[in-house]
Amino acid sequence: MDERHRLIVTNIVINEHTFNAGALYEGDRLLEVYLEPEASLEGGSLLGNIYVGRVKNIVESLNAAFVEIAPGVPCYLSLADVKSPVYVKKINSPRLVAGDQLLVQVEQEAIKTKPPRLTTNLTFPGQYLALSTQEEAVGASRKLPDQQREALKEFLKDQRRTAFGVIVRTACKDASHKAVAEELWQLEQEAAALIAKAPYRTCFSCLRCQEPLYLRLLRQLPKGAVDEVVTDRQEVYGPLTKTFPELELRLYEDHLLPLSRCYRLEHLIQEALKPRVWLKSGGFLVIEPTEALTVIDVNSGKSSRKGDPQDHYRKVNLEAAEEIARQLRLRNISGIILVDFIDLKAREDQEMLLQRMKELVQTDPVKVQVVDYTRLNLMELTRKKVRRSLREQVKAVDK
């Protein structure tokens, strides 16, 4: 099987609604998918947008403020994270109070019943770096080799022209110092220009909109992770050739067979919305999201058992662990996750399974923590909440 990673950018129709879709494949396996409504920004992702927000009220018991980014659209802002806010209009008070207008960025989408989460630490992402306005330190991805990470940090400390913080992304691994320095200069100019024009913009103005979904997906992946990008949209093909000239790009022009059908995208998404996932061995997973957490049950199902039952359960559990790591990413499951694997009697087998799960989630671009087993022998994981689950993305347009 071809194991090359491909990004497919196209339109698809699900439940009679048209979506913009960005889908990452490994061979013929769907690893990750972004969906956004095609027709309007309403109901679409706000993640990364920067607004002139207005403080609606302060809730002392939560140590938080609710800030509107549009009339009737309040979002959550933790006061603990408000360090050096950029005010557009300030009420005469040393503290953040109702009526203040300030720059805020959406750092987490609305998830289930929770409103979008905001930050006053504005982030400007690039291909190699990310600039942050409230931080002063230079940090680097731990996926970079130690020696290279420290060398880049020292290099960037000398290159900075502002007090903004800098985070070195994994994509810096194969980049020249010249390319990194040029991007730093561009990001610093972009941040400074946005802050300078903010006082002249009205309340609820969106000063910086998120990048298209396919660009966001490409930026979060390590350089070289995607071998080919295929799209049937000319308006996508053009910008990609300029932004990522090193990528192999292909404009799909077969009008008889739509691109989404060629890669079975609608079918694979519908499968990812079902609770049951079959394993090659004949076992299966049952994935049930709830309001508080997601529960995953591992069953031996139709898998044939020969010889030692514990050896059989060990093999099914390892296969299940690999599929669970993929499903977390594909369905974009976040928060607390409890996995009920088939019982293994030997403690060394349990530890082996725990270590294997830790290895498998390392490829996930979203932070996943494999905690341990609970007292009921359930494996506990957490996955950072960043954007809506696949199920919520599909349901968003029906609201």
N, C-alpha and C positions, 0 to 999 in steps of 0.2 A: 504494500500500500504506500502511496505517496505521502510522506510525512511533512511536506513543506507547509509552512504557515501562510495562509492566504487571508486577506481582508476583502470582504465583499461589501460594496456600498451600492444600495439600490432602494427601490420602493417595494413594499409588500402590502397585501390586504389581509387583515385578520379581523374576524367578526364584523365584516362590512366596513371597517375603518382602514384608511390608508396611512401607513407609517413610513417615515424615513428609517432605514435600517442600516446598521453597520455590524457585520458579523465576522468573527474571527474563527477560522477553521484550521485544524491540524489534519492534513489528509482530507478524509470525508467526515471527520468528527467536528461538530460544532462546539467550540470552547467558550465563547462569550458573545453576547449580542446586546446592542443598544437599539432601543426603539424610541422614536419621538413622533408625535402627531405631525402630519405633513402640512395641514392647511393653515394652522395658526400657532402663535406662541402661547395662547391660552391653553393650559393643561400640559404644556411642554416643560422640559427641564429648565430650571433657573440656576442650576449649579454653576458657580463661578461668576455669575453676573455681579456687577458692582453698581450700587444704587445710592442716591441721596435719600436716606431713610429718615423718618420722623419718629421720635420716641412717643409711643402712645401712653404707656404707663410703666411704673416701676413696681415690681412685686418683691418686697423685701424678704418674704419667707422663702422664696426661690433663689434669692440673690441674682435676680435676672430682670431684664427689661423686655418689653414687647415693642418691637419697632416695625412700623408699617413701611413697606417698600412700594405699595400702591394703595389707593383708597380701599379700606376694608380687608387688606391683606397683612395681618400682623405676623411677625416672625420672632423667634426666640433668640435673645442675645444674653449670654452669661456675663454678668458684671465682673466676674473674676478674670475674664479674657480682655476686658477693656483697659488697655494700658496707655496707649498714646493715640487716642482717636483723632481723626481729622474732622473737625467741625465745619459745617457750612453755615449754620446759624446756632448761636449759643444763648440760652436763657442765662440771666445773671445769677449763676450759682456755680460753686467749684465742683459740684458733682453732676453726674448725668441725671437729668430730670425730664419730665414730660414736656414735650414741645421742642426739645433740642433736635436739630437736624445734623446728621453726620454721615460720613461714608461708611457703608457696610457692604460685605460680600457674602453671598450665599455659599456656605461651606458644606451644608448637608441638605438634601432635598426633604420635602415633607414625606414622612414615612408613617403609614397607617394613620393614626389619629394625631400624630405629633406634627406641629407646624415646621416649616423650614427653619434651619438653624443658621444664625448669622455670626460673623466675626468682624471686628474692626481692623484685624491684621490682614491687609489687602495683599493678595498673592498674584504675581504675574508669571505664568509658566512659559518656559521656552523649551527648545529641544534638548538642551544640555543642562539648563539651570532653572531654578524657580526663585524669584525675588519676593521678599516679604517686607512690608513697611514697618512693622512693629518689632521685628527682631534685629539684632545687630551682629549676631555671630555668623560664622560661615560653617555650615554643616555639610555632610556628604552621605550618600547612600552607603549602607553597610554591605551592599552587594558588590561594591568595588573592592579590589585588593587593598589591603591595609596601607602599603607603601604608596600606591597611587592616590588613595584617598587623602592621605596627609600632605602629599606633594601638591595636589590640586587646591587644598584648603589654604596652604601657605601662598600659592600663586595668586589666588583670588583676593586674599587680604591686601595684597599690594596693588591689585588692579581696580579695586572699588573706588568710585568717585563720590559715593554717598554713604550714609550710615545704615542703609537698608541691609537687611539680612539676606544671605544667599544660601540656597540648598543645591548641592551638586547632585544631579540625577545619574542614574545608572548608565544612561546613554553617553556620558562623558568618557566611558572606558576607552573608546577608539577615536576620540576627538582630539584635534590638535589644540595646543594652548592658544593659538591665534584665533581659532574659531570660537573657543569658549570666551575669550576676552571680548571679541566682537559682539557676541550675544549678550554678555553682561552689560556692555555699553548701551545696546538697543533697549534692554529691559529697564535700565535705570532712566533712560530718556522717556520711555513710555510711562513709567510710574510718576515721574516728576511732572510730565505734561498733564496727566489726569488730575493730579492733586492741585495743580495750578489753575485749571479751568473749573474745578468744583464750586468755588464760591459764586460763579456766574450762572450756575445751573439751578433750575427750580426743583422744589421738593418732588420726590418720586422719579426723578430723571434716572435713566439707566445710562451710566457713563461708559460702561464696558460690557458688552454682551459675550456670552460664552462662545467658544469656538464651535464649528460644526462637529457633530458627534464623531465622524471618522477621524478628524484631527486629534480629538481628545483621546480616542482609543490608541492611536499611533504614538502619541506622546508618552502614554503611561507604560508602554512596552519597551523593553531593552532594545537598543539599536541592533538591527540584524535579526530580530525575532520574526519579522514579517518579510517573506521572500517576494511576495507578489500582491498587488492590489488590483482588484478587478471591479469595474463599475460600468453601468450602462447609462450614466448621467454625465453629459458633457460639462455641466457646471461644476462637477466634482473633479473630473479628470484634469481640467485646466489648472486650478489652484494647486492640486497635488504635485503636478510636475514642477511647480515653482518652489513649494514648501519642502518637499522631500525628493529632490532630484536624483538621489541615490537609489530610490526604490524602483523596482520593476513594475511599471504601470501598464494596464491593458484596458482599452475601451471595448466593452462587449457590445456588438452590433447585430446580433442574431435576433431579428424581430419575430421569428416563428416560435422560438423558445425563450421566454423571459428568463433573465438572469436568476431571479429568486427560485424559479422552478428548476433550473439547471442544477442548482445546489440544494434543492429540497428544503429551502429555508422555512417556508410556512409550515411544512410537515414537522420539521425538527422543533420549531417553536411550540406547536400544539402538543407534541410529545413532552416537552419540558414543562408544560402546564399541568400534566397529569400527575397524580400522587405516586403511581407505581412505576418503577424503573426496573426492567429485567436485566439480569447479568448473563454473560455468555455461559456460565456454568449451569444455569437453570434456576439459580437463586434470584432474589429480587429485593429491592428497597421499597419502603413506603415512606414518603416524605410529606409530613403534615405541618404546615405553618399555623401557628396560633398567634393571638395578640401578644403574648409575653415571650414566646420562644418558638423554635422549630424543632420538631421531634423527627428523628429518622430511625426506622426499624429495619434491621437486617434479618432476612429469612432465607433458609436453605432452599425452600420451594421445591422445584423439580430436579435439583442437582442430584446426581447419582453418587451414592456413598459406597466406597469399597475400602475394606481394611479398617484401620483405626478411626473411630468417629472424630476424635479430637484433631487428627491430621486433616480430615475433611473440612471440619469447621474452620480450622486455621486458614486453609486455602480460600474458602468462601469469604471469610472476613477480610483477607488481604485484597481479594478482587473487589469487595464492597468498598474498602477504604479508598482505592483508586477511583472508583466511580463517584463516591461521595465528594472527594476533592474536586472533581470535574463539575458535579451538579451544584456545588456551592457557588462556583464561579458562573456557570451557565445561567442559573436561576437568580443569581445575585442575592443569595440568602445572607442576611446580616443579623447581628445581635447574638443572643445565646442559642447554641445548637447542642442538643443532647442526642447521642447516637447509642442505640441499643444493639450492640453486636451480638452474635451468637456466643453463648458462654464458653469461655476457655478456662479450663481448670488450673493449668499451670501458670504460675505468676510470671515466669520468663516469657511465655507466649503472650500474655497480656502486655508486658513491657515492650516486646517486639512489635506488636500491633500499634502501640502508642507512638513508638519511635518512627515507624513507617508512615503513620499519618502526619507526623511533624515534617517528614521529608517531602511528602506529596503536596502539602499546602505551600511550600516555598515558592512554587512557580506562580502562585496567585498574586496579581498586582495589588490586590487589596489585602491589608494586614489581617492575618488569621493567627489566632493563638490557640494551640492545643493545650488545654489546662491540665487535665488528669482524669482519672476515673472518680465518679462519685461513690458514696457508700453503697449505693444500689448497683454499682458496677456499670454505670452508664458513662460513656466517654463524653467529656464536656469540652466544647470549643466555643470561641467567640470570633466573630468576623466584623470588622469595622463597618459602621453604617455610613455610607456615602451617598448612594442614590437609590432610587426605588427598586424593589425586586422586579423581576420580569413580569410576574403576575400583576403587580401594581401598575407597571408601565402600560400593559394591555388594557387594564380596567380604567385608567385615568381618563380616557376620551369618552367614556360612557357617563361620566358624572355631569 
